[in-house]
Amino acid sequence: MEKEQCSTQFRNTGDSSVRHRKTFRVSTPKSTDKNPNKDGHLTEDHSQQTNGSYSRKRSSTSDEPTNRTLLLLLVGLSFSTRFYKIKEPPHVCWDETHFGKMGSYYINRTFFFDVHPPLGKMLIGLAGYMSGYDGTFPFTKPGDKYEHHNYWGMRGLCAGLGSFLPIFAYLIVLELSHSNTAALIAAWLLIFDTGCITISQYILLDPILLFFIMAAVLSMVKFKQQKDRPFSAPWWFWIVFTGVNLAGALGVKFVGLFVILLVGLNTVSDLWRLLGDLDLSLVDVAKHLLARVVALILLPVFLYVTIFAVHFVVLNKSGPGDGFFSSAFQSRLIGNNLHNASMPEYLAYGSTVTLKNLRIAGGYLHSHWHLYPEGVGAKQQQVTAYLHKDYNNLWLVHRHIDTNSQSEAPELVRHGDIIRLEHKETTRNLHSHLHEAPLTGKHFQVTGYGINHTGDSNDLWQVEVCGGRKGDPVKVLRSKVRFLHKANGCVLFSSGKTLPKWGWEQVEVTCSPYLKVTPSSQWNIEDHVNAKLPNISLSVLKPHFIEILIESHIVMIRGNSGLKPKDNEVNSKPWHWPINYQGLRFSGVNETEYRVYLLGNPVVWWLNLASLALYLILVAVASVAFQRGISVSQRRKGHCFVLTRGGGLLFLGWLLHYVPFYTMGRVLYYHHYFPAMLFNSMLTGITLDFLLNMADLLLQPPYCDWLQRLAKALLLLIVLYSFYLFHPLTYGMTGPLAHEPSSSMAGLKWVESWEF
């Protein structure tokens, strides 16, 4: 049987020499266990029992009033630090310009696009609505004054949820360690961390995400404590509450997938343990498996889908997000030109159409009278992609050979046909040649050429219906179409790159020699006019809920992957975050402005970093001691169990919420580290508590107790004093900058990269 004991230290029996310290082998208590361990070491089950007795001893009934009093104190401190100066500054700060605006969209029921799932923005909008905000503030840019608009409700929601983070940390660590000291340290670090306070005081998604992550972890830990009472009411409550919080975390940001993975790994471990319990039948194990599937998979999926169902019902009016979605999707939005419209179902020669590119922000195929400037390919008429509805988006569809047919029966355009597209306003043909595209290397330029039905062979394009066969008609809205240049063999392409001012900052259109099917090379027919064809109501083409759910996720995923650093934009690196290398400006730059700077309390963050290294060292030493078969007292064994099991869970949470960012190609920011920072702070509580409990190796009672109390008080005071020093970063400051002696932050710019 695998041994489950660990220790790196021995209890001093009076001899000052480590070599002469006595060790005591713990005898296994008498038991009816079917698999006793012959060598006297604890098995896994016995280790858990030992930890249980240790835990109960440390968390006795007599300590419950103390626990409650301490928890109430932490609640007061947490809420007061988050709600202090909640209305300051009375102007838009940092990403409030995005998420405040999106809250307004929900109040006005206006459709928009964002790269994150909708729950966080829905809650912000609900908070604004419930607090009397009318949704009329434009949130144009940071620094705009709120004036008479009621914004405190939205900030209050975020501050309220952020206030629960230290409380959840206290409860989680208390459950894992049954130590008030460990729980107090973890909560204290978060209460007085300037970064956690700052990120909780503004209209952002982060405090909402962090709330659901911590609530999910707390629910998971509480559920594990019910393992001896399977299928009881508390057992069901905590497993269901875990599933609810998992749906909430994922419903705010896709980062919620990391806590889902943490809970999933923990669940697999639990099921593996149950499978090895010979007192349980396979039917009992199957019941446990089914309960977890229902509560931790099916319920979160149902709630997550429900969030989107509400999102689509509420946002039923046309808005700035229309252009990111397909034409079929837009047809369901009130106020969109496709809503309740009617048009011919199939594309035919002689039709007037608009062509929409399927990439995010790909735009409509567009042209205008302006020419490409000298030195940019051929000096012919510009062809671009334009993100808005416009008369210059209209094109006429012609046969590649004009037959001047006067037939009443229109001929449908089919897969494989060769066509010519004529710009309606300027009568130029869509044209490409071997000149290089303006911005995208190795792509060919696309222009408008010819006039009044004249042109050349470079005006011919072959129609390809994606997934279709030769002869298939082109369906309006539904068909994904590609246009292959007949002469050069390239494909019509929207690069997504913004042209300079000579191109009116519209999107570059090229002819790509790379024929791989991508959204950038796919188009669909949106507007369609042909007097010779019967119209059908577009209501029959409206997509079903599952279709728009899938499309919205495809668009969000593409949007996330498309978040690349802009020119001259500071791109934070994951290795910057644990060392507190650089923060974020929330408000103000110069000494006349109200300045808020997102930066973690340096003492807290560097203590967390040191504790990570210390934890790994302690676990490594403990593992060596375990492998050598060293036996220790039950009390020490309990400490060791908490370090390896409770600390191990938190260390895994830190890894899952931090390491994946090294693989991401999107733009990253400092605030992405805060989920991992929460796990790091809780791990610090357990690690430092383990060290404090080693004081009796240095001193005899009562001196070891005095040392513990002194070290704990000193730690709490240092954190509190560091908060006092750096609190202007959180609550705002004006006047001289940090490099000036009269500044409130003078002498506190310990790292050159800090920008306050």
ZIKA-V705514 format. One record per residue. N is the residue number from 1. RES is the residue in three letters. SS is DSSP state (h for helix, s for strand, l for the rest). Layout:
# ZIKA-V705514
n: (N,N)
res: (RES,RES)
ss: (SS,SS)
This chain:
# ZIKA-V705514
n: (1,2,3,4,5,6,7,8,9,10,11,12,13,14,15,16,17,18,19,20,21,22,23,24,25,26,27,28,29,30,31,32,33,34,35,36,37,38,39,40,41,42,43,44,45,46,47,48,49,50,51,52,53,54,55,56,57,58,59,60,61,62,63,64,65,66,67,68,69,70,71,72,73,74,75,76,77,78,79,80,81,82,83,84,85,86,87,88,89,90,91,92,93,94,95,96,97,98,99,100,101,102,103,104,105,106,107,108,109,110,111,112,113,114,115,116,117,118,119,120,121,122,123,124,125,126,127,128,129,130,131,132,133,134,135,136,137,138,139,140,141,142,143,144,145,146,147,148,149,150,151,152,153,154,155,156,157,158,159,160,161,162,163,164,165,166,167,168,169,170,171,172,173,174,175,176,177,178,179,180,181,182,183,184,185,186,187,188,189,190,191,192,193,194,195,196,197,198,199,200,201,202,203,204,205,206,207,208,209,210,211,212,213,214,215,216,217,218,219,220,221,222,223,224,225,226,227,228,229,230,231,232,233,234,235,236,237,238,239,240,241,242,243,244,245,246,247,248,249,250,251,252,253,254,255,256,257,258,259,260,261,262,263,264,265,266,267,268,269,270,271,272,273,274,275,276,277,278,279,280,281,282,283,284,285,286,287,288,289,290,291,292,293,294,295,296,297,298,299,300,301,302,303,304,305,306,307,308,309,310,311,312,313,314,315,316,317,318,319,320,321,322,323,324,325,326,327,328,329,330,331,332,333,334,335,336,337,338,339,340,341,342,343,344,345,346,347,348,349,350,351,352,353,354,355,356,357,358,359,360,361,362,363,364,365,366,367,368,369,370,371,372,373,374,375,376,377,378,379,380,381,382,383,384,385,386,387,388,389,390,391,392,393,394,395,396,397,398,399,400,401,402,403,404,405,406,407,408,409,410,411,412,413,414,415,416,417,418,419,420,421,422,423,424,425,426,427,428,429,430,431,432,433,434,435,436,437,438,439,440,441,442,443,444,445,446,447,448,449,450,451,452,453,454,455,456,457,458,459,460,461,462,463,464,465,466,467,468,469,470,471,472,473,474,475,476,477,478,479,480,481,482,483,484,485,486,487,488,489,490,491,492,493,494,495,496,497,498,499,500,501,502,503,504,505,506,507,508,509,510,511,512,513,514,515,516,517,518,519,520,521,522,523,524,525,526,527,528,529,530,531,532,533,534,535,536,537,538,539,540,541,542,543,544,545,546,547,548,549,550,551,552,553,554,555,556,557,558,559,560,561,562,563,564,565,566,567,568,569,570,571,572,573,574,575,576,577,578,579,580,581,582,583,584,585,586,587,588,589,590,591,592,593,594,595,596,597,598,599,600,601,602,603,604,605,606,607,608,609,610,611,612,613,614,615,616,617,618,619,620,621,622,623,624,625,626,627,628,629,630,631,632,633,634,635,636,637,638,639,640,641,642,643,644,645,646,647,648,649,650,651,652,653,654,655,656,657,658,659,660,661,662,663,664,665,666,667,668,669,670,671,672,673,674,675,676,677,678,679,680,681,682,683,684,685,686,687,688,689,690,691,692,693,694,695,696,697,698,699,700,701,702,703,704,705,706,707,708,709,710,711,712,713,714,715,716,717,718,719,720,721,722,723,724,725,726,727,728,729,730,731,732,733,734,735,736,737,738,739,740,741,742,743,744,745,746,747,748,749,750,751,752,753,754,755,756)
res: (MET,GLU,LYS,GLU,GLN,CYS,SER,THR,GLN,PHE,ARG,ASN,THR,GLY,ASP,SER,SER,VAL,ARG,HIS,ARG,LYS,THR,PHE,ARG,VAL,SER,THR,PRO,LYS,SER,THR,ASP,LYS,ASN,PRO,ASN,LYS,ASP,GLY,HIS,LEU,THR,GLU,ASP,HIS,SER,GLN,GLN,THR,ASN,GLY,SER,TYR,SER,ARG,LYS,ARG,SER,SER,THR,SER,ASP,GLU,PRO,THR,ASN,ARG,THR,LEU,LEU,LEU,LEU,LEU,VAL,GLY,LEU,SER,PHE,SER,THR,ARG,PHE,TYR,LYS,ILE,LYS,GLU,PRO,PRO,HIS,VAL,CYS,TRP,ASP,GLU,THR,HIS,PHE,GLY,LYS,MET,GLY,SER,TYR,TYR,ILE,ASN,ARG,THR,PHE,PHE,PHE,ASP,VAL,HIS,PRO,PRO,LEU,GLY,LYS,MET,LEU,ILE,GLY,LEU,ALA,GLY,TYR,MET,SER,GLY,TYR,ASP,GLY,THR,PHE,PRO,PHE,THR,LYS,PRO,GLY,ASP,LYS,TYR,GLU,HIS,HIS,ASN,TYR,TRP,GLY,MET,ARG,GLY,LEU,CYS,ALA,GLY,LEU,GLY,SER,PHE,LEU,PRO,ILE,PHE,ALA,TYR,LEU,ILE,VAL,LEU,GLU,LEU,SER,HIS,SER,ASN,THR,ALA,ALA,LEU,ILE,ALA,ALA,TRP,LEU,LEU,ILE,PHE,ASP,THR,GLY,CYS,ILE,THR,ILE,SER,GLN,TYR,ILE,LEU,LEU,ASP,PRO,ILE,LEU,LEU,PHE,PHE,ILE,MET,ALA,ALA,VAL,LEU,SER,MET,VAL,LYS,PHE,LYS,GLN,GLN,LYS,ASP,ARG,PRO,PHE,SER,ALA,PRO,TRP,TRP,PHE,TRP,ILE,VAL,PHE,THR,GLY,VAL,ASN,LEU,ALA,GLY,ALA,LEU,GLY,VAL,LYS,PHE,VAL,GLY,LEU,PHE,VAL,ILE,LEU,LEU,VAL,GLY,LEU,ASN,THR,VAL,SER,ASP,LEU,TRP,ARG,LEU,LEU,GLY,ASP,LEU,ASP,LEU,SER,LEU,VAL,ASP,VAL,ALA,LYS,HIS,LEU,LEU,ALA,ARG,VAL,VAL,ALA,LEU,ILE,LEU,LEU,PRO,VAL,PHE,LEU,TYR,VAL,THR,ILE,PHE,ALA,VAL,HIS,PHE,VAL,VAL,LEU,ASN,LYS,SER,GLY,PRO,GLY,ASP,GLY,PHE,PHE,SER,SER,ALA,PHE,GLN,SER,ARG,LEU,ILE,GLY,ASN,ASN,LEU,HIS,ASN,ALA,SER,MET,PRO,GLU,TYR,LEU,ALA,TYR,GLY,SER,THR,VAL,THR,LEU,LYS,ASN,LEU,ARG,ILE,ALA,GLY,GLY,TYR,LEU,HIS,SER,HIS,TRP,HIS,LEU,TYR,PRO,GLU,GLY,VAL,GLY,ALA,LYS,GLN,GLN,GLN,VAL,THR,ALA,TYR,LEU,HIS,LYS,ASP,TYR,ASN,ASN,LEU,TRP,LEU,VAL,HIS,ARG,HIS,ILE,ASP,THR,ASN,SER,GLN,SER,GLU,ALA,PRO,GLU,LEU,VAL,ARG,HIS,GLY,ASP,ILE,ILE,ARG,LEU,GLU,HIS,LYS,GLU,THR,THR,ARG,ASN,LEU,HIS,SER,HIS,LEU,HIS,GLU,ALA,PRO,LEU,THR,GLY,LYS,HIS,PHE,GLN,VAL,THR,GLY,TYR,GLY,ILE,ASN,HIS,THR,GLY,ASP,SER,ASN,ASP,LEU,TRP,GLN,VAL,GLU,VAL,CYS,GLY,GLY,ARG,LYS,GLY,ASP,PRO,VAL,LYS,VAL,LEU,ARG,SER,LYS,VAL,ARG,PHE,LEU,HIS,LYS,ALA,ASN,GLY,CYS,VAL,LEU,PHE,SER,SER,GLY,LYS,THR,LEU,PRO,LYS,TRP,GLY,TRP,GLU,GLN,VAL,GLU,VAL,THR,CYS,SER,PRO,TYR,LEU,LYS,VAL,THR,PRO,SER,SER,GLN,TRP,ASN,ILE,GLU,ASP,HIS,VAL,ASN,ALA,LYS,LEU,PRO,ASN,ILE,SER,LEU,SER,VAL,LEU,LYS,PRO,HIS,PHE,ILE,GLU,ILE,LEU,ILE,GLU,SER,HIS,ILE,VAL,MET,ILE,ARG,GLY,ASN,SER,GLY,LEU,LYS,PRO,LYS,ASP,ASN,GLU,VAL,ASN,SER,LYS,PRO,TRP,HIS,TRP,PRO,ILE,ASN,TYR,GLN,GLY,LEU,ARG,PHE,SER,GLY,VAL,ASN,GLU,THR,GLU,TYR,ARG,VAL,TYR,LEU,LEU,GLY,ASN,PRO,VAL,VAL,TRP,TRP,LEU,ASN,LEU,ALA,SER,LEU,ALA,LEU,TYR,LEU,ILE,LEU,VAL,ALA,VAL,ALA,SER,VAL,ALA,PHE,GLN,ARG,GLY,ILE,SER,VAL,SER,GLN,ARG,ARG,LYS,GLY,HIS,CYS,PHE,VAL,LEU,THR,ARG,GLY,GLY,GLY,LEU,LEU,PHE,LEU,GLY,TRP,LEU,LEU,HIS,TYR,VAL,PRO,PHE,TYR,THR,MET,GLY,ARG,VAL,LEU,TYR,TYR,HIS,HIS,TYR,PHE,PRO,ALA,MET,LEU,PHE,ASN,SER,MET,LEU,THR,GLY,ILE,THR,LEU,ASP,PHE,LEU,LEU,ASN,MET,ALA,ASP,LEU,LEU,LEU,GLN,PRO,PRO,TYR,CYS,ASP,TRP,LEU,GLN,ARG,LEU,ALA,LYS,ALA,LEU,LEU,LEU,LEU,ILE,VAL,LEU,TYR,SER,PHE,TYR,LEU,PHE,HIS,PRO,LEU,THR,TYR,GLY,MET,THR,GLY,PRO,LEU,ALA,HIS,GLU,PRO,SER,SER,SER,MET,ALA,GLY,LEU,LYS,TRP,VAL,GLU,SER,TRP,GLU,PHE)
ss: (l,l,l,l,l,l,l,l,l,l,l,l,l,l,l,l,l,h,h,h,l,l,l,l,l,l,l,l,l,l,l,l,l,l,l,l,l,l,l,l,l,l,l,h,h,h,h,h,h,h,h,h,h,h,h,h,h,h,l,l,h,h,h,h,h,h,h,h,h,h,h,h,h,h,h,h,h,h,h,h,h,h,h,l,l,l,l,l,l,l,s,l,l,l,l,h,h,h,h,h,h,h,h,h,h,h,h,h,l,s,l,l,l,l,l,l,l,l,h,h,h,h,h,h,h,h,h,h,h,h,l,l,l,l,l,l,l,l,l,l,l,l,l,l,s,l,l,l,l,l,l,h,h,h,h,h,h,h,h,h,h,h,h,h,h,h,h,h,h,h,h,h,h,h,h,h,h,l,l,h,h,h,h,h,h,h,h,h,h,h,h,l,l,h,h,h,h,h,h,h,l,l,l,l,l,h,h,h,h,h,h,h,h,h,h,h,h,h,h,h,h,h,h,h,l,l,l,l,l,l,l,l,h,h,h,h,h,h,h,h,h,h,h,h,h,h,h,h,h,h,h,h,l,l,l,h,h,h,h,h,h,h,h,h,h,h,h,h,h,h,h,h,h,h,h,l,l,l,l,l,l,h,h,h,h,h,h,h,h,h,h,h,h,h,h,h,h,h,h,h,h,h,h,h,h,h,h,h,h,h,h,h,h,h,l,l,s,l,l,l,l,h,h,h,l,l,h,h,h,h,l,l,l,s,l,l,l,l,l,l,l,s,s,s,l,s,l,s,l,l,l,s,s,s,s,s,s,l,l,l,l,l,l,s,s,s,s,s,s,s,s,l,l,l,l,l,l,l,l,l,s,s,s,s,s,s,l,l,l,l,h,h,h,l,s,s,s,s,s,l,l,l,l,l,l,l,l,l,l,l,l,s,l,s,l,l,l,s,s,s,s,s,s,l,l,l,l,l,s,s,s,s,s,s,s,s,l,l,l,l,l,l,l,s,s,s,s,s,s,l,l,l,l,l,l,l,h,h,h,l,s,s,s,s,s,l,l,l,l,l,l,l,s,l,s,l,l,l,l,l,s,s,s,s,s,l,l,l,l,l,s,s,s,s,s,s,s,s,l,l,h,h,h,l,l,l,s,s,s,s,s,s,l,l,l,l,l,l,h,h,h,l,s,s,s,s,s,s,s,l,l,l,l,l,s,s,s,h,h,h,h,l,l,l,h,h,h,h,h,h,h,h,h,h,h,h,h,h,h,h,h,l,l,l,l,l,l,l,l,l,l,l,l,h,h,h,h,h,l,l,l,l,l,s,s,s,s,l,l,l,l,l,l,l,s,s,s,s,l,l,l,h,h,h,h,h,h,h,h,h,h,h,h,h,h,h,h,h,h,h,h,h,h,h,h,h,h,l,l,l,l,l,l,h,h,h,h,h,h,h,h,h,h,h,h,h,h,h,h,h,h,h,h,h,h,h,h,h,h,h,h,h,h,l,l,l,l,l,l,h,h,h,h,h,h,h,h,h,h,h,h,h,h,h,h,h,h,h,h,h,h,h,l,l,h,h,h,l,l,l,l,l,h,h,h,h,h,h,h,h,h,h,h,h,h,h,h,h,h,h,h,h,h,h,h,h,h,h,h,h,h,l,s,l,l,l,l,l,l,l,l,l,l,l,l,l,l,l,l,l,l,l,l,l,l,l)
